[in-house]
Amino acid sequence: MSISVNLLRKHVLFFLIPILISIVYLGSTVLSSAAKKDKTIVTVNNLTWSCDLLNVEKHKDHINVSVQNNSNKAITAFVLTSRIDARTLFTFREEFAFSEGDNVIPPGQRYDKVIGIPETLNRKSEITLNLSCVVYEDGSSEGDQRIVQDVADSRLGWKIQIMKILPVLDKISALPETELRSYWNEAAKQELDATLNAPDRDFALKLNKKSLNNDEPYNESEHFKSGSRKGKETILRKYEELKDLQEAQGTGALRDRIIELSKLYTRIVNRP
């Protein structure tokens, strides 16, 4: 009997020892990986004079930053950049001008952000992170004026799409109940698409407050085109939300939301 017990113990130990060794090894590997810090050196280059870039920490595929607003004006956009190589500039822009909640970075406040970075930047052993510019609520700015102009171009492209759609929203909200229901179900999407695809030139000149001659070439920057695309995408997503709202809560709720949206878009267009 004692011989059988001893044999059983030996067999159990034979199987348990490798398992325990594996657990100890894996545990130590996980702990060492968790404790291992990113050794990338991140240098901050601040091109503004009333703000700071604080708490900059590089992690595996992202960088944590805090933008401190030391000015007496609210920030409505900021841009971070980092040179990857001679031809490639990583750019991150945080834009508040189109937020529904009137979001800003108030004077004296800090804004924390986690920024995803591409693998080409992640592999670098040394990174220079630039606070390239900030834009304030009154339209003034600090930093690299070329990047400030990129922000302005993007905003212009986005605002134009909103300007296009405002008359359509006002038209829809003014329709009687029965007409609103049939128009929304039968013609709203087609008119929306046609309106967004209309030329941008007249709206651009109006918003840009430039009196260009009709013969003068009209050139749209890449940032203008990007802003235009984002504006269209946002409006089309909003249409889908309105469609779901109408199906769930009826035409009355649809009208109320369109009126709210029209007021919001009017505020956005009037922002600097």
Rosetta blueprint (number, residue, H / E / L):
1 M L
2 S H
3 I H
4 S H
5 V H
6 N H
7 L H
8 L H
9 R H
10 K H
11 H H
12 V H
13 L H
14 F H
15 F H
16 L H
17 I H
18 P H
19 I H
20 L H
21 I H
22 S H
23 I H
24 V H
25 Y H
26 L H
27 G H
28 S H
29 T H
30 V H
31 L H
32 S H
33 S H
34 A H
35 A H
36 K L
37 K L
38 D L
39 K L
40 T L
41 I E
42 V E
43 T E
44 V E
45 N E
46 N E
47 L L
48 T L
49 W L
50 S L
51 C E
52 D E
53 L E
54 L E
55 N E
56 V E
57 E E
58 K E
59 H L
60 K L
61 D L
62 H E
63 I E
64 N E
65 V E
66 S E
67 V E
68 Q E
69 N E
70 N L
71 S L
72 N L
73 K L
74 A L
75 I E
76 T E
77 A E
78 F E
79 V E
80 L E
81 T E
82 S E
83 R E
84 I E
85 D E
86 A L
87 R L
88 T E
89 L E
90 F E
91 T E
92 F E
93 R E
94 E E
95 E E
96 F L
97 A L
98 F L
99 S L
100 E L
101 G L
102 D L
103 N L
104 V L
105 I E
106 P L
107 P L
108 G L
109 Q L
110 R E
111 Y E
112 D E
113 K E
114 V E
115 I E
116 G E
117 I L
118 P L
119 E H
120 T H
121 L H
122 N H
123 R L
124 K L
125 S L
126 E E
127 I E
128 T E
129 L E
130 N E
131 L E
132 S E
133 C E
134 V E
135 V E
136 Y E
137 E L
138 D L
139 G L
140 S L
141 S E
142 E E
143 G E
144 D L
145 Q H
146 R H
147 I H
148 V H
149 Q H
150 D H
151 V H
152 A H
153 D H
154 S H
155 R H
156 L H
157 G H
158 W H
159 K H
160 I H
161 Q H
162 I H
163 M H
164 K H
165 I H
166 L H
167 P H
168 V H
169 L H
170 D H
171 K H
172 I H
173 S H
174 A L
175 L L
176 P L
177 E H
178 T H
179 E H
180 L H
181 R H
182 S H
183 Y H
184 W H
185 N H
186 E H
187 A L
188 A H
189 K H
190 Q H
191 E H
192 L H
193 D H
194 A H
195 T H
196 L H
197 N L
198 A L
199 P L
200 D L
201 R H
202 D H
203 F H
204 A H
205 L H
206 K H
207 L H
208 N H
209 K L
210 K L
211 S L
212 L L
213 N L
214 N L
215 D L
216 E L
217 P L
218 Y L
219 N L
220 E L
221 S L
222 E H
223 H H
224 F H
225 K H
226 S H
227 G H
228 S H
229 R H
230 K H
231 G H
232 K H
233 E H
234 T H
235 I H
236 L H
237 R H
238 K H
239 Y H
240 E H
241 E H
242 L H
243 K H
244 D H
245 L H
246 Q H
247 E H
248 A H
249 Q H
250 G L
251 T H
252 G H
253 A H
254 L H
255 R H
256 D H
257 R H
258 I H
259 I H
260 E H
261 L H
262 S H
263 K H
264 L H
265 Y H
266 T H
267 R H
268 I H
269 V H
270 N H
271 R L
272 P L
